[in-house]
Amino acid sequence: MDIIGARASTFWKGKSIPPMAGGSLAPSFQKDVAIDRNLIWWMHDGHRALRVDNWKLVADEGEVWELYDLNNDRAESVDLSKSRPEKVKALERAWDRQLQRMIDTVSESD
């Protein structure tokens, strides 16, 4: 939206929409810059994921979490969830916190 100069809607079907979270990636399209991505969280159609530094936790709808070390496995081909259950739990807690923040933000905008 930043790139095309659009503004996010503030209402949908008579309900207010919370402001969009996060930051613009537009600077990365203008020149080679580092993007601070210490935490990226998303959920869409029941699919969910979280990236913290180079760790990525991801699950398809109704499936268990998979864990990837993007430093050593950019193709996400080796699921480390069984060998690193403590990392899965820590990242799952971070995902849950982000979900709760979104829920709280939506509740505040009603």
Backbone hydrogen bonds, N-H to C=O, Kabsch-Sander energy under -0.5 kcal/mol:
donor,donor_aa,acceptor,acceptor_aa,energy
5,G,1,M,-0.9
6,A,1,M,-2.0
12,W,15,K,-2.8
15,K,12,W,-1.8
17,I,10,T,-2.7
28,S,25,L,-1.4
29,F,25,L,-0.6
29,F,26,A,-1.5
30,Q,26,A,-0.8
30,Q,27,P,-0.6
31,K,27,P,-1.6
33,V,31,K,-1.1
36,D,34,A,-0.6
37,R,35,I,-0.7
40,I,51,R,-2.7
42,W,49,A,-2.4
44,H,47,H,-2.4
47,H,44,H,-2.5
48,R,59,A,-2.5
49,A,42,W,-2.4
50,L,57,L,-2.5
51,R,40,I,-3.2
52,V,55,W,-2.3
53,D,37,R,-0.6
55,W,52,V,-2.7
56,K,68,Y,-2.5
57,L,50,L,-3.1
58,V,66,E,-2.3
59,A,48,R,-2.5
63,E,60,D,-2.4
66,E,58,V,-2.5
68,Y,56,K,-2.5
70,L,54,N,-2.9
70,L,68,Y,-0.8
71,N,54,N,-0.5
72,N,69,D,-1.0
73,D,69,D,-1.5
76,E,73,D,-1.8
79,D,77,S,-0.6
80,L,67,L,-3.2
80,L,78,V,-0.5
84,R,80,L,-2.0
87,K,84,R,-0.6
88,V,84,R,-1.9
89,K,85,P,-2.3
90,A,86,E,-2.1
91,L,87,K,-2.6
92,E,88,V,-2.7
93,R,89,K,-2.2
94,A,90,A,-1.7
95,W,91,L,-2.5
96,D,92,E,-2.7
97,R,93,R,-2.2
98,Q,94,A,-2.0
99,L,95,W,-2.4
100,Q,96,D,-2.5
101,R,97,R,-2.2
102,M,98,Q,-2.2
103,I,99,L,-2.5
104,D,100,Q,-2.9
105,T,101,R,-2.5
106,V,102,M,-2.5
107,S,103,I,-2.5
108,E,104,D,-2.3
109,S,105,T,-1.4
110,D,106,V,-0.7
110,D,107,S,-0.8
